[in-house]
Amino acid sequence: MSGFIEGVDRNQVTLFPDRVEDWIDEDSLVRVVDLFVDELDLADLGFARASHARTGRPGYHPSVLLKLFIYGYLNRVPSSRALEREAGRNVEVMWLMGRLIPDHKTIADFWRDNGAAIRKTCAGFVQICRQIGVLKGDCVAIDGSRFKAVNNRDKNFTKGKIASRIAHLEAGIDRYLEEMVRIDRQDKVEAREEKIANLARRYGRIRQEIQRLQEMDQALNDAPDGQISLTDAEARAMATSARGSRLIGYNTQSAVDTETHLIVAHDVTNTGHDRDQLAPMAQAAKAGLGRDEMKAVADRGYFSGRDILACHEDGITTTLPRPETSGNRRKGMYVKADFAYDTAADVYRCPVGETLTYRYTTEEAGLILRRYWTNMCADCPVKARCTTGNERRITRWEHEHLVDEMRERMSCDPSLMRLRRSTVEHPFGTIKAWMGATHFRMRRLTHVRTEMALHVLAYCGSASKCAPPPLTWPNALIPILFFATEWGQDRRRVHSR
C-alpha cells in the first residue's frame, strides 16, 4: 500500500458508454451553446452556405462551426488549430459537433467569410436577453479601453518617432567615425584593419537603416492620420493611462447595463480618443435595450457638445463631467464654473457680483456660441485672479443648459461616477485577462471587430448559476436565462461589499 490515492492501470480494459450524451452533464454550458445556436436564423443573420448547394462536395453547416467558435471562446481556446485538436479529443466538443473534425483551414475560412454575421450573433444574444426579461435596466455605463494589436511598437512609425530614430542613428555614426580615426592611429596593422572593417560594416548597416527611415518618412506624407503600421496596417499608436506610455492597438468601446452588468453594445475603432463615441454607443445601447428613453453615464473623455445634443434629441439623458481645458484653477485663478449664469436675465455674474452681458453670437466648428463680457474689470480688486486682459470674456454654447443639467445631476447624486466605474471597467479587465498579454490575435479592423464580438458573447454567456425561470417562457429560451440572471446578481453583491 502506497498510502496515496492511486489511478487506474492504463492497461485496464474500460467499457465506455455507447452514447456521448452520457458524458455531458445536464447543466453543462455546452448544452446552452447548442440550444442558443439552434434558435438562431443563420440565413437571416447572413451566414454563408446556410442552405446547401445542389452540386459539389457537401460542406459543413454554419451552425456547426459557429458552435465550435462560441465554445472555444467560452473556454479560452480561440485558435483555429487548437479548435481542430479539441474536436478530436474533447468529449464536450465531440458531443457538440456530432464527432465532426473540420480542419483548421475550414475553421479559419468560416471566420473570414462570416465576420459580419458573427457580429450580428452577438447582438442577437442581447435581443434574446431583452425578450425574456433579463435586461430591464434603463441606464448604461459607457467606457473605452485600449487593446494591443498584432503590431510591435518598433513596427509603427510617425513623423516624430522617425526623427528621433534618425537623430539617434546619426549620433551613432559620429561615434563610429571617431572610433575609426582612433583605431587608424594604432601601430599594429592587422588588428587595425580588422577593427576598421568591422566598424565599416556597422556604419553601412546604420546608413541603410537611415535610408529606410527616410523613405518611410516620405510615405507618411500620404498617410491620412500621420501613422504607418507595418504588421497590422489599421492598428494605431494610442496613449494609455500610464504617463508617457503608448501601445499599438485598437480602441474598444462598450455600453454595460448597470443593473445586470451585461454588455448591451460594443464597438472597436482605431481612433485613439473617445470624444466622438458617446452618441453612437448610447444610441446602440438604447436600441439593444429596446427603450424609448434611457440614461447613460460616461467619463470626461466622452464630452462632446454635438454628441450630448444628439443623445438629448434621441431621448437619452447623458451624465458626464466636463473637462477643464484651462489651467487657471491650478494657478489659483477663477474658471468658468465660478461665474453664475442667470437664465431669466441672460447674463453671467462674476464672483464679485459684476454682470457680464451678452455681446454677440458666432459659430465655431459648427457650434453656435454666445459671447459675454463686462467693461468693469480694469478697477476690479481681484482682476489678477480673473484675467490678464482688459475684460473677462465668457463663451456660452446655445445648448449649454444641457451641460448645466448634467452638472446638477452629478452634484445631487455623487454615486453616479462610482456606478460607472464599478459597472463598465470590470468587463474590460476580465476580457483582457482571458485574451492574455497579446490581446487581439487577428489583424485588420474588420477581423478585430469579429474577434471582440466573440469575446463579448463569451463574457456575457459565462454565467454559472441560474434562477428558476417562469414556466410560461419557451423551453428553448430557458438556458439563455441561465447565462445572465444569477450572474448579474452576483456581480451586484460583489460591488455592494
LODO-840991 format. One record per residue (C-alpha): residue number from 1; x, y, z. Coordinates in steps of 0.25 Angstrom, whole numbers, plus 2048, in hexadecimal, padded with zeros to 3 digits. Each point is the difference from the previous one (the first is absolute). Example, Ala and Ser with C-alpha at 12.3 -4.5 7.8 and 13.67 -1.06 7.14 Angstrom:
# residues 2
<pos->1, X->831, Y->7EE, Z->81F>;
<pos->2, X->806, Y->80E, Z->7FE>;
This chain:
# residues 497
<pos->1, X->800, Y->800, Z->800>;
<pos->2, X->806, Y->80D, Z->7FC>;
<pos->3, X->7F7, Y->809, Z->809>;
<pos->4, X->7FC, Y->809, Z->7F4>;
<pos->5, X->7F4, Y->800, Z->7F7>;
<pos->6, X->803, Y->7F7, Z->7F4>;
<pos->7, X->7FC, Y->801, Z->7F2>;
<pos->8, X->7FA, Y->7F5, Z->7F7>;
<pos->9, X->80A, Y->7F8, Z->7F9>;
<pos->10, X->802, Y->805, Z->7F2>;
<pos->11, X->7FF, Y->7F2, Z->7FA>;
<pos->12, X->7F2, Y->7FE, Z->807>;
<pos->13, X->7F5, Y->7FD, Z->7F6>;
<pos->14, X->7F5, Y->80A, Z->802>;
<pos->15, X->7F2, Y->7FF, Z->7FA>;
<pos->16, X->7FD, Y->80E, Z->7FC>;
<pos->17, X->7F1, Y->804, Z->7FE>;
<pos->18, X->7FA, Y->7FE, Z->7F2>;
<pos->19, X->7FB, Y->80F, Z->800>;
<pos->20, X->808, Y->80C, Z->801>;
<pos->21, X->7F3, Y->806, Z->806>;
<pos->22, X->803, Y->7F9, Z->80D>;
<pos->23, X->80D, Y->807, Z->802>;
<pos->24, X->7FA, Y->80E, Z->800>;
<pos->25, X->7FA, Y->805, Z->80D>;
<pos->26, X->7F2, Y->806, Z->7FF>;
<pos->27, X->804, Y->80D, Z->805>;
<pos->28, X->80C, Y->801, Z->7F7>;
<pos->29, X->802, Y->80D, Z->7F9>;
<pos->30, X->803, Y->7F9, Z->7F3>;
<pos->31, X->7F1, Y->7FD, Z->7FF>;
<pos->32, X->7FD, Y->80F, Z->801>;
<pos->33, X->809, Y->802, Z->7F4>;
<pos->34, X->7F9, Y->7F5, Z->7F8>;
<pos->35, X->7F2, Y->806, Z->803>;
<pos->36, X->804, Y->80E, Z->7FE>;
<pos->37, X->805, Y->7FE, Z->7F2>;
<pos->38, X->7F5, Y->7F7, Z->7FC>;
<pos->39, X->7F6, Y->80B, Z->804>;
<pos->40, X->807, Y->80A, Z->7F6>;
<pos->41, X->7FB, Y->802, Z->7F2>;
<pos->42, X->80E, Y->7FF, Z->7F9>;
<pos->43, X->7FB, Y->804, Z->7F3>;
<pos->44, X->7FA, Y->80D, Z->805>;
<pos->45, X->80D, Y->803, Z->807>;
<pos->46, X->808, Y->7FF, Z->7F3>;
<pos->47, X->808, Y->7F3, Z->802>;
<pos->48, X->805, Y->7FB, Z->7F3>;
<pos->49, X->7FC, Y->7F2, Z->7FC>;
<pos->50, X->7F4, Y->800, Z->809>;
<pos->51, X->7F9, Y->7F8, Z->7F5>;
<pos->52, X->807, Y->7F4, Z->7FA>;
<pos->53, X->805, Y->801, Z->7F1>;
<pos->54, X->7F9, Y->7F6, Z->7F6>;
<pos->55, X->80D, Y->7FC, Z->7FA>;
<pos->56, X->80E, Y->7FE, Z->805>;
<pos->57, X->806, Y->7FB, Z->80D>;
<pos->58, X->7F8, Y->802, Z->80C>;
<pos->59, X->805, Y->80A, Z->80A>;
<pos->60, X->7FE, Y->802, Z->80F>;
<pos->61, X->7F4, Y->806, Z->805>;
<pos->62, X->803, Y->80E, Z->805>;
<pos->63, X->7F9, Y->7FD, Z->80D>;
<pos->64, X->80B, Y->7F5, Z->803>;
<pos->65, X->80B, Y->809, Z->7FE>;
<pos->66, X->7F9, Y->80C, Z->808>;
<pos->67, X->7FE, Y->7F6, Z->80C>;
<pos->68, X->80F, Y->7FD, Z->7FF>;
<pos->69, X->804, Y->80E, Z->800>;
<pos->70, X->7F7, Y->804, Z->80C>;
<pos->71, X->804, Y->7F4, Z->808>;
<pos->72, X->80F, Y->803, Z->7FD>;
<pos->73, X->7FF, Y->80F, Z->805>;
<pos->74, X->7F8, Y->7FB, Z->80C>;
<pos->75, X->80B, Y->7F7, Z->804>;
<pos->76, X->80C, Y->809, Z->7FC>;
<pos->77, X->803, Y->7F8, Z->7F3>;
<pos->78, X->800, Y->80B, Z->7F5>;
<pos->79, X->80A, Y->7FA, Z->7F6>;
<pos->80, X->7FB, Y->7F8, Z->7F4>;
<pos->81, X->80B, Y->7F6, Z->801>;
<pos->82, X->7FC, Y->7FE, Z->80F>;
<pos->83, X->7F2, Y->7FE, Z->7FD>;
<pos->84, X->803, Y->7F6, Z->7F6>;
<pos->85, X->808, Y->7F8, Z->80B>;
<pos->86, X->7F4, Y->802, Z->809>;
<pos->87, X->7F6, Y->7FA, Z->7F6>;
<pos->88, X->808, Y->7F3, Z->800>;
<pos->89, X->803, Y->7FE, Z->80F>;
<pos->90, X->7F6, Y->808, Z->808>;
<pos->91, X->7F3, Y->7F9, Z->804>;
<pos->92, X->7F8, Y->80C, Z->801>;
<pos->93, X->804, Y->805, Z->7F2>;
<pos->94, X->7FD, Y->7F2, Z->7FB>;
<pos->95, X->7F2, Y->801, Z->805>;
<pos->96, X->7FE, Y->80E, Z->7FB>;
<pos->97, X->806, Y->7FD, Z->7F2>;
<pos->98, X->7FA, Y->7F2, Z->7FE>;
<pos->99, X->80E, Y->7FB, Z->800>;
<pos->100, X->803, Y->808, Z->7F4>;
<pos->101, X->80F, Y->805, Z->7FF>;
<pos->102, X->802, Y->80C, Z->7F6>;
<pos->103, X->80E, Y->803, Z->7FD>;
<pos->104, X->806, Y->80E, Z->804>;
<pos->105, X->7FF, Y->806, Z->7F2>;
<pos->106, X->7F1, Y->7FD, Z->800>;
<pos->107, X->7FE, Y->806, Z->80E>;
<pos->108, X->809, Y->80D, Z->7FC>;
<pos->109, X->7F8, Y->801, Z->7F3>;
<pos->110, X->7F3, Y->800, Z->807>;
<pos->111, X->805, Y->80C, Z->809>;
<pos->112, X->805, Y->807, Z->7F3>;
<pos->113, X->7F3, Y->7FF, Z->7F8>;
<pos->114, X->7F6, Y->802, Z->80C>;
<pos->115, X->805, Y->80C, Z->808>;
<pos->116, X->7F4, Y->809, Z->7FE>;
<pos->117, X->7F7, Y->7F4, Z->804>;
<pos->118, X->808, Y->7FC, Z->80C>;
<pos->119, X->7FF, Y->80F, Z->805>;
<pos->120, X->7F1, Y->7FF, Z->7FE>;
<pos->121, X->7FF, Y->7F4, Z->808>;
<pos->122, X->806, Y->807, Z->80C>;
<pos->123, X->7F5, Y->80B, Z->7FE>;
<pos->124, X->7F6, Y->7F5, Z->7FF>;
<pos->125, X->804, Y->7FA, Z->80E>;
<pos->126, X->7FC, Y->80E, Z->806>;
<pos->127, X->7F3, Y->800, Z->7F9>;
<pos->128, X->7FC, Y->7F2, Z->805>;
<pos->129, X->804, Y->805, Z->80E>;
<pos->130, X->7F7, Y->80C, Z->7FF>;
<pos->131, X->7F5, Y->7F8, Z->7FA>;
<pos->132, X->800, Y->7F6, Z->80C>;
<pos->133, X->800, Y->80C, Z->80A>;
<pos->134, X->80F, Y->7FF, Z->805>;
<pos->135, X->803, Y->80E, Z->7FB>;
<pos->136, X->7F7, Y->809, Z->808>;
<pos->137, X->809, Y->80C, Z->803>;
<pos->138, X->7FF, Y->80E, Z->7FB>;
<pos->139, X->80E, Y->804, Z->802>;
<pos->140, X->80D, Y->7FC, Z->7F9>;
<pos->141, X->80F, Y->804, Z->804>;
<pos->142, X->809, Y->803, Z->7F4>;
<pos->143, X->80F, Y->7FF, Z->7FF>;
<pos->144, X->80B, Y->7FC, Z->7F7>;
<pos->145, X->80D, Y->7F9, Z->802>;
<pos->146, X->80D, Y->7FE, Z->7F7>;
<pos->147, X->803, Y->7F2, Z->7FC>;
<pos->148, X->80D, Y->7FB, Z->7FA>;
<pos->149, X->801, Y->7FD, Z->7F1>;
<pos->150, X->809, Y->7F6, Z->7F9>;
<pos->151, X->80A, Y->80B, Z->7FD>;
<pos->152, X->80C, Y->803, Z->808>;
<pos->153, X->803, Y->80F, Z->804>;
<pos->154, X->80D, Y->7FF, Z->7F7>;
<pos->155, X->7F7, Y->7FD, Z->7F4>;
<pos->156, X->7F8, Y->80D, Z->802>;
<pos->157, X->805, Y->80D, Z->7FA>;
<pos->158, X->7FD, Y->80E, Z->802>;
<pos->159, X->807, Y->80D, Z->7FC>;
<pos->160, X->805, Y->802, Z->80E>;
<pos->161, X->804, Y->7F2, Z->802>;
<pos->162, X->808, Y->800, Z->7F3>;
<pos->163, X->807, Y->80D, Z->803>;
<pos->164, X->804, Y->7FB, Z->80E>;
<pos->165, X->806, Y->7F3, Z->7FA>;
<pos->166, X->807, Y->807, Z->7F5>;
<pos->167, X->807, Y->809, Z->80A>;
<pos->168, X->804, Y->7F4, Z->809>;
<pos->169, X->806, Y->7F9, Z->7F4>;
<pos->170, X->807, Y->80C, Z->7FB>;
<pos->171, X->806, Y->802, Z->80E>;
<pos->172, X->805, Y->7F1, Z->7FF>;
<pos->173, X->806, Y->803, Z->7F2>;
<pos->174, X->808, Y->80B, Z->806>;
<pos->175, X->805, Y->7F7, Z->80B>;
<pos->176, X->804, Y->7F5, Z->7F6>;
<pos->177, X->808, Y->80B, Z->7F8>;
<pos->178, X->807, Y->804, Z->80C>;
<pos->179, X->803, Y->7F2, Z->804>;
<pos->180, X->806, Y->7FD, Z->7F1>;
<pos->181, X->809, Y->80C, Z->802>;
<pos->182, X->805, Y->7FC, Z->80D>;
<pos->183, X->803, Y->7F1, Z->7FC>;
<pos->184, X->807, Y->805, Z->7F3>;
<pos->185, X->80B, Y->807, Z->809>;
<pos->186, X->803, Y->7F2, Z->806>;
<pos->187, X->80D, Y->7F9, Z->7FD>;
<pos->188, X->7FC, Y->7F2, Z->7FC>;
<pos->189, X->7FB, Y->800, Z->7F2>;
<pos->190, X->7F9, Y->7F3, Z->800>;
<pos->191, X->7F8, Y->803, Z->80D>;
<pos->192, X->7FD, Y->80E, Z->7FB>;
<pos->193, X->7FB, Y->7FB, Z->7F2>;
<pos->194, X->7F7, Y->7F5, Z->806>;
<pos->195, X->7F9, Y->80A, Z->80A>;
<pos->196, X->7FE, Y->80B, Z->7F5>;
<pos->197, X->7FA, Y->7F6, Z->7F7>;
<pos->198, X->7F6, Y->7FC, Z->80B>;
<pos->199, X->7FD, Y->80E, Z->803>;
<pos->200, X->7FE, Y->803, Z->7F1>;
<pos->201, X->7F5, Y->7F5, Z->800>;
<pos->202, X->7F9, Y->806, Z->80C>;
<pos->203, X->801, Y->80D, Z->7F9>;
<pos->204, X->7FA, Y->7FB, Z->7F3>;
<pos->205, X->7F4, Y->7F9, Z->808>;
<pos->206, X->7FD, Y->80D, Z->807>;
<pos->207, X->800, Y->808, Z->7F3>;
<pos->208, X->7F6, Y->7F5, Z->7FA>;
<pos->209, X->7F7, Y->802, Z->80C>;
<pos->210, X->800, Y->80F, Z->7FF>;
<pos->211, X->7FD, Y->7FF, Z->7F1>;
<pos->212, X->7F4, Y->7F7, Z->803>;
<pos->213, X->7FB, Y->809, Z->80B>;
<pos->214, X->801, Y->80C, Z->7F6>;
<pos->215, X->7F8, Y->7F8, Z->7F6>;
<pos->216, X->7F6, Y->7FD, Z->80B>;
<pos->217, X->7FF, Y->80F, Z->803>;
<pos->218, X->7FD, Y->803, Z->7F2>;
<pos->219, X->7F5, Y->7F5, Z->800>;
<pos->220, X->7FA, Y->807, Z->80D>;
<pos->221, X->7FD, Y->80C, Z->7F7>;
<pos->222, X->7F5, Y->7F8, Z->7FA>;
<pos->223, X->7FA, Y->7FA, Z->80D>;
<pos->224, X->7F3, Y->807, Z->803>;
<pos->225, X->803, Y->7FF, Z->80F>;
<pos->226, X->80F, Y->801, Z->800>;
<pos->227, X->803, Y->7F2, Z->804>;
<pos->228, X->804, Y->7F3, Z->7F9>;
<pos->229, X->800, Y->7F2, Z->807>;
<pos->230, X->807, Y->7F5, Z->7F8>;
<pos->231, X->7FA, Y->7F3, Z->807>;
<pos->232, X->7F2, Y->805, Z->801>;
<pos->233, X->7FD, Y->80B, Z->7F7>;
<pos->234, X->7F4, Y->805, Z->807>;
<pos->235, X->806, Y->800, Z->80F>;
<pos->236, X->803, Y->80D, Z->805>;
<pos->237, X->809, Y->806, Z->80C>;
<pos->238, X->7F7, Y->804, Z->80B>;
<pos->239, X->803, Y->806, Z->80E>;
<pos->240, X->7FD, Y->7F8, Z->80C>;
<pos->241, X->7FD, Y->804, Z->80F>;
<pos->242, X->80F, Y->7FF, Z->803>;
<pos->243, X->807, Y->80D, Z->7FE>;
<pos->244, X->809, Y->800, Z->7F4>;
<pos->245, X->7FC, Y->7F2, Z->7FC>;
<pos->246, X->7FA, Y->7FC, Z->7F2>;
<pos->247, X->7FB, Y->7F3, Z->7FA>;
<pos->248, X->7FD, Y->7FC, Z->7F2>;
<pos->249, X->7F2, Y->7FB, Z->800>;
<pos->250, X->7F1, Y->803, Z->7FF>;
<pos->251, X->7F6, Y->808, Z->808>;
<pos->252, X->7F5, Y->7F6, Z->805>;
<pos->253, X->7F3, Y->807, Z->804>;
<pos->254, X->7F5, Y->7FA, Z->809>;
<pos->255, X->7F3, Y->803, Z->806>;
<pos->256, X->7FD, Y->7F8, Z->80C>;
<pos->257, X->7F2, Y->7FF, Z->807>;
<pos->258, X->802, Y->805, Z->80E>;
<pos->259, X->7F5, Y->7F6, Z->805>;
<pos->260, X->805, Y->7F3, Z->7FA>;
<pos->261, X->80E, Y->804, Z->7FD>;
<pos->262, X->7FE, Y->7FA, Z->7F2>;
<pos->263, X->807, Y->806, Z->7F4>;
<pos->264, X->7F4, Y->805, Z->7F7>;
<pos->265, X->808, Y->807, Z->7F5>;
<pos->266, X->80F, Y->801, Z->7FC>;
<pos->267, X->809, Y->804, Z->7F5>;
<pos->268, X->80E, Y->801, Z->7FC>;
<pos->269, X->807, Y->80C, Z->7FA>;
<pos->270, X->80E, Y->804, Z->7FC>;
<pos->271, X->7FE, Y->80E, Z->805>;
<pos->272, X->808, Y->803, Z->80D>;
<pos->273, X->7F6, Y->809, Z->807>;
<pos->274, X->7F1, Y->7FE, Z->804>;
<pos->275, X->7FB, Y->80E, Z->7FD>;
<pos->276, X->7F7, Y->7FB, Z->7F4>;
<pos->277, X->7FB, Y->7F3, Z->807>;
<pos->278, X->7F6, Y->805, Z->80A>;
<pos->279, X->7F4, Y->801, Z->7F6>;
<pos->280, X->803, Y->7F4, Z->7F8>;
<pos->281, X->802, Y->7F7, Z->80C>;
<pos->282, X->7F4, Y->805, Z->808>;
<pos->283, X->7F7, Y->7FF, Z->7F4>;
<pos->284, X->804, Y->7F2, Z->7FD>;
<pos->285, X->7FE, Y->7FC, Z->80F>;
<pos->286, X->7F2, Y->807, Z->7FF>;
<pos->287, X->7FC, Y->7F7, Z->7F4>;
<pos->288, X->806, Y->7F4, Z->807>;
<pos->289, X->7F7, Y->802, Z->80D>;
<pos->290, X->7F4, Y->804, Z->7F7>;
<pos->291, X->7FD, Y->80C, Z->808>;
<pos->292, X->7F9, Y->80D, Z->7FC>;
<pos->293, X->809, Y->808, Z->80B>;
<pos->294, X->80D, Y->7FC, Z->806>;
<pos->295, X->80B, Y->806, Z->809>;
<pos->296, X->80F, Y->7FF, Z->7FD>;
<pos->297, X->80C, Y->803, Z->809>;
<pos->298, X->80E, Y->802, Z->7FB>;
<pos->299, X->80D, Y->806, Z->804>;
<pos->300, X->805, Y->80E, Z->7FB>;
<pos->301, X->807, Y->7FA, Z->7F4>;
<pos->302, X->7F3, Y->7FF, Z->7F9>;
<pos->303, X->7FC, Y->80F, Z->802>;
<pos->304, X->7FB, Y->805, Z->7F2>;
<pos->305, X->7F5, Y->80B, Z->7FF>;
<pos->306, X->7FB, Y->7F9, Z->7F3>;
<pos->307, X->7FF, Y->7F2, Z->806>;
<pos->308, X->7F9, Y->806, Z->80C>;
<pos->309, X->7F6, Y->807, Z->7F8>;
<pos->310, X->7FE, Y->7F4, Z->7F7>;
<pos->311, X->7FD, Y->7F7, Z->80C>;
<pos->312, X->7F7, Y->80A, Z->806>;
<pos->313, X->7F8, Y->801, Z->7F2>;
<pos->314, X->7FF, Y->7F0, Z->800>;
<pos->315, X->7FB, Y->7FF, Z->80F>;
<pos->316, X->80D, Y->7FD, Z->806>;
<pos->317, X->803, Y->807, Z->80D>;
<pos->318, X->810, Y->801, Z->801>;
<pos->319, X->808, Y->803, Z->80C>;
<pos->320, X->80F, Y->802, Z->800>;
<pos->321, X->809, Y->80A, Z->806>;
<pos->322, X->805, Y->80C, Z->7F7>;
<pos->323, X->80F, Y->800, Z->7FE>;
<pos->324, X->808, Y->80C, Z->804>;
<pos->325, X->808, Y->805, Z->7F4>;
<pos->326, X->806, Y->80C, Z->808>;
<pos->327, X->80B, Y->800, Z->80A>;
<pos->328, X->7FB, Y->80C, Z->807>;
<pos->329, X->7FB, Y->7F7, Z->80C>;
<pos->330, X->80E, Y->7FB, Z->803>;
<pos->331, X->805, Y->80E, Z->800>;
<pos->332, X->7F5, Y->805, Z->80A>;
<pos->333, X->7F8, Y->808, Z->7F6>;
<pos->334, X->7F1, Y->7FF, Z->7FD>;
<pos->335, X->7FB, Y->7F7, Z->7F6>;
<pos->336, X->7F2, Y->800, Z->7F8>;
<pos->337, X->7F9, Y->7F8, Z->80B>;
<pos->338, X->803, Y->80B, Z->80A>;
<pos->339, X->7F7, Y->809, Z->7F7>;
<pos->340, X->7F1, Y->7FE, Z->803>;
<pos->341, X->7F6, Y->801, Z->7F4>;
<pos->342, X->7F3, Y->807, Z->802>;
<pos->343, X->7F6, Y->7F9, Z->7F6>;
<pos->344, X->7F5, Y->80B, Z->802>;
<pos->345, X->809, Y->80C, Z->7FD>;
<pos->346, X->80A, Y->7F8, Z->7F6>;
<pos->347, X->80C, Y->805, Z->808>;
<pos->348, X->80C, Y->7FB, Z->807>;
<pos->349, X->803, Y->805, Z->80E>;
<pos->350, X->80F, Y->800, Z->804>;
<pos->351, X->805, Y->7FC, Z->80E>;
<pos->352, X->800, Y->80E, Z->805>;
<pos->353, X->7F2, Y->803, Z->7FB>;
<pos->354, X->802, Y->807, Z->7F2>;
<pos->355, X->7F7, Y->7FD, Z->7F5>;
<pos->356, X->806, Y->7FA, Z->7F2>;
<pos->357, X->7F6, Y->804, Z->7F6>;
<pos->358, X->7FD, Y->7F9, Z->7F2>;
<pos->359, X->808, Y->807, Z->7F5>;
<pos->360, X->7FF, Y->7F7, Z->7F3>;
<pos->361, X->7FE, Y->7F2, Z->7FA>;
<pos->362, X->80A, Y->7F9, Z->7F8>;
<pos->363, X->802, Y->7F2, Z->7FA>;
<pos->364, X->80D, Y->7F7, Z->802>;
<pos->365, X->802, Y->7F2, Z->7FC>;
<pos->366, X->7F1, Y->7FF, Z->7FD>;
<pos->367, X->7FB, Y->805, Z->80E>;
<pos->368, X->7F8, Y->80C, Z->802>;
<pos->369, X->808, Y->808, Z->80C>;
<pos->370, X->7FB, Y->80D, Z->807>;
<pos->371, X->80B, Y->80A, Z->806>;
<pos->372, X->7FE, Y->807, Z->80D>;
<pos->373, X->809, Y->80A, Z->807>;
<pos->374, X->801, Y->80D, Z->808>;
<pos->375, X->808, Y->80D, Z->7FF>;
<pos->376, X->801, Y->801, Z->810>;
<pos->377, X->80D, Y->7F7, Z->801>;
<pos->378, X->80A, Y->80B, Z->800>;
<pos->379, X->7FD, Y->805, Z->80E>;
<pos->380, X->7FC, Y->7F2, Z->806>;
<pos->381, X->808, Y->7FD, Z->80C>;
<pos->382, X->801, Y->7F1, Z->7FD>;
<pos->383, X->804, Y->802, Z->7F1>;
<pos->384, X->80D, Y->7F9, Z->802>;
<pos->385, X->7F8, Y->7F3, Z->803>;
<pos->386, X->7F6, Y->802, Z->7F5>;
<pos->387, X->807, Y->804, Z->7F3>;
<pos->388, X->80D, Y->806, Z->7FA>;
<pos->389, X->7F8, Y->808, Z->7F5>;
<pos->390, X->7F7, Y->80C, Z->800>;
<pos->391, X->7F4, Y->7F8, Z->803>;
<pos->392, X->7FC, Y->7F2, Z->804>;
<pos->393, X->7F8, Y->7F9, Z->7F5>;
<pos->394, X->7F7, Y->7F4, Z->801>;
<pos->395, X->7FB, Y->7F8, Z->7F5>;
<pos->396, X->7F3, Y->7F8, Z->801>;
<pos->397, X->7FB, Y->7F5, Z->7F6>;
<pos->398, X->7F2, Y->802, Z->7FC>;
<pos->399, X->7FC, Y->7F3, Z->806>;
<pos->400, X->809, Y->802, Z->80D>;
<pos->401, X->7F4, Y->7FD, Z->809>;
<pos->402, X->802, Y->7F1, Z->7FD>;
<pos->403, X->80E, Y->801, Z->806>;
<pos->404, X->7FA, Y->808, Z->80C>;
<pos->405, X->7F6, Y->7F5, Z->802>;
<pos->406, X->80B, Y->7F5, Z->7FF>;
<pos->407, X->808, Y->808, Z->80B>;
<pos->408, X->7F3, Y->801, Z->809>;
<pos->409, X->7FE, Y->7F1, Z->7FF>;
<pos->410, X->80E, Y->7FD, Z->804>;
<pos->411, X->7FF, Y->809, Z->80C>;
<pos->412, X->7F3, Y->7FA, Z->804>;
<pos->413, X->805, Y->7F1, Z->7FE>;
<pos->414, X->80F, Y->7FF, Z->802>;
<pos->415, X->7FF, Y->7F1, Z->7FF>;
<pos->416, X->7FE, Y->801, Z->7F1>;
<pos->417, X->80E, Y->800, Z->7FD>;
<pos->418, X->803, Y->7F4, Z->80A>;
<pos->419, X->7F5, Y->7F9, Z->7F9>;
<pos->420, X->806, Y->802, Z->7F3>;
<pos->421, X->80E, Y->7FB, Z->804>;
<pos->422, X->7FA, Y->7F3, Z->807>;
<pos->423, X->7F8, Y->7FD, Z->7F4>;
<pos->424, X->808, Y->802, Z->7F4>;
<pos->425, X->80E, Y->7FE, Z->804>;
<pos->426, X->7FF, Y->7F2, Z->805>;
<pos->427, X->7FC, Y->7FA, Z->7F2>;
<pos->428, X->80D, Y->805, Z->7FA>;
<pos->429, X->809, Y->7FB, Z->80A>;
<pos->430, X->7F9, Y->7F2, Z->7FF>;
<pos->431, X->801, Y->7FF, Z->7F1>;
<pos->432, X->80F, Y->805, Z->800>;
<pos->433, X->803, Y->7F5, Z->80A>;
<pos->434, X->7F9, Y->7F6, Z->7F7>;
<pos->435, X->807, Y->805, Z->7F4>;
<pos->436, X->80E, Y->800, Z->807>;
<pos->437, X->80C, Y->809, Z->7FE>;
<pos->438, X->7FF, Y->801, Z->7F1>;
<pos->439, X->7F1, Y->804, Z->800>;
<pos->440, X->7FB, Y->800, Z->7F1>;
<pos->441, X->805, Y->7F4, Z->7F8>;
<pos->442, X->7FA, Y->805, Z->7F2>;
<pos->443, X->804, Y->80B, Z->7F7>;
<pos->444, X->7F8, Y->80B, Z->7F9>;
<pos->445, X->7F4, Y->807, Z->807>;
<pos->446, X->7F5, Y->7F7, Z->7FA>;
<pos->447, X->806, Y->7F3, Z->805>;
<pos->448, X->804, Y->807, Z->80E>;
<pos->449, X->7F1, Y->804, Z->801>;
<pos->450, X->7FC, Y->7F2, Z->7FD>;
<pos->451, X->80A, Y->7FB, Z->80B>;
<pos->452, X->7FA, Y->80A, Z->80A>;
<pos->453, X->7F2, Y->7FC, Z->7FD>;
<pos->454, X->803, Y->7F1, Z->804>;
<pos->455, X->807, Y->805, Z->80D>;
<pos->456, X->7F4, Y->808, Z->803>;
<pos->457, X->7F7, Y->7F5, Z->7FE>;
<pos->458, X->809, Y->7F7, Z->808>;
<pos->459, X->800, Y->80A, Z->80B>;
<pos->460, X->7F1, Y->802, Z->800>;
<pos->461, X->7FE, Y->7F1, Z->800>;
<pos->462, X->809, Y->7FC, Z->80B>;
<pos->463, X->7F6, Y->800, Z->80B>;
<pos->464, X->801, Y->7F3, Z->808>;
<pos->465, X->7F3, Y->800, Z->809>;
<pos->466, X->7F2, Y->801, Z->7FC>;
<pos->467, X->7F3, Y->804, Z->807>;
<pos->468, X->7F3, Y->7F8, Z->7FD>;
<pos->469, X->7F9, Y->806, Z->7F4>;
<pos->470, X->7F1, Y->803, Z->7FF>;
<pos->471, X->7F9, Y->7F4, Z->7F9>;
<pos->472, X->7FA, Y->809, Z->7F6>;
<pos->473, X->80D, Y->802, Z->7F9>;
<pos->474, X->803, Y->7F7, Z->7F4>;
<pos->475, X->809, Y->7F5, Z->804>;
<pos->476, X->80A, Y->803, Z->7F5>;
<pos->477, X->803, Y->80E, Z->806>;
<pos->478, X->801, Y->7FB, Z->80E>;
<pos->479, X->80F, Y->7FD, Z->7FF>;
<pos->480, X->803, Y->80E, Z->7FB>;
<pos->481, X->7FB, Y->805, Z->80D>;
<pos->482, X->80A, Y->7F7, Z->807>;
<pos->483, X->80B, Y->809, Z->7FA>;
<pos->484, X->7FC, Y->80C, Z->807>;
<pos->485, X->7F6, Y->801, Z->80B>;
<pos->486, X->808, Y->7FB, Z->80C>;
<pos->487, X->80D, Y->805, Z->7FA>;
<pos->488, X->7FB, Y->80E, Z->800>;
<pos->489, X->7FB, Y->7FF, Z->80F>;
<pos->490, X->80E, Y->7FA, Z->804>;
<pos->491, X->807, Y->80C, Z->7F9>;
<pos->492, X->7F7, Y->80A, Z->808>;
<pos->493, X->803, Y->7F8, Z->80D>;
<pos->494, X->80F, Y->802, Z->7FE>;
<pos->495, X->7FF, Y->80F, Z->7FD>;
<pos->496, X->7F7, Y->802, Z->80C>;
<pos->497, X->80A, Y->7FB, Z->80A>;
